[in-house]
Amino acid sequence: VLKGGSSREWQGYTTATSHDVSTAIPVALVSKKGHAKKGIVTEFIDGSMLDITPSDFFLYCFGKELRKLHAIIVPGYGYCKNSLPQFRSAQEYQNFWLGKILPVIEKSVDTYPLFKDLHDNASLTIYAGQPVFIHKDARPYNAIVDQDNIRLIDFESWQGGDPMEELAISLFSWITSDGDANQFRHVMDGYFRDKNITDHQRTLIDYYLLFRAFRLVKLAEDDGSPQVPKRYQNLHKIVAFITSEQIYKIR
């Protein structure tokens, strides 16, 4: 299978497969003569894309593979290329993005206190964390159901980060796609296995949900995208989810 790709994505695939994460196995990184754009050749997978209403078992497998990814330690936060991360610490990473999205947060007067409260409660853990490999786009359509397991695909956005941010990105897709967020408990079951999620981990997920919602609003506004109203709708869905404490009902 020849697909759009890059050296970074190739590195993401090979790093994941070397740690026994279930992915499409990369075969070669190629480019057409006279074209700078590269493509990745992977093994053929006889399967179908995971969607937001799959079986409980495949959601469990999805969570299990994410947990494997997060066992991979990386040198820093943000994009990592040739072992050189964008940011050496979580504080650098957070400060960079908070600086960008703060105007949007301050403009959302009703939501600002919620964001500040979540940040204040989550920050000590975030800033003391160790960066791990996260897919950064772990949504259902980036996994393929393959007989009795799932394969993660599309590692173009992988980076160093906080594993709870990964879970928040995945949950974000359920909430904003109007899927049944309660189904996400099966992903959480696969991720945490026989361990209970702590209240602090729930706080981290809520924080990263709101962080992502504001970040996507800011990116759309900067691009002059027609998606700005939709991004604000998604922000309101996330706020409603957090304030209803639905994360406590998921697991």
Secondary structure, 3 states (H helix, E strand, C coil): CEEEECHHHHHHHHHHHHCCCCECCEEEEEECCCCCCEEEEECCCCCEECCCCCCHHHHHHHHHHHHHHCCCECCCEEEEECCEEEECCHHHHHHHHHHHHHHHHHHCCCCHHHHHHHHHHHHHHHHHCCCEEECCCCCHHHEEEECCEEEECCCCCCEEECHHHHHHHHHHHHHHCCCCHHHHHHHHHHHHCCCCCCHHHHHHHHHHHHHHHHHHHHHHHHHCCCCHHHHHHHHHHHHHHHHCCCHHHHC
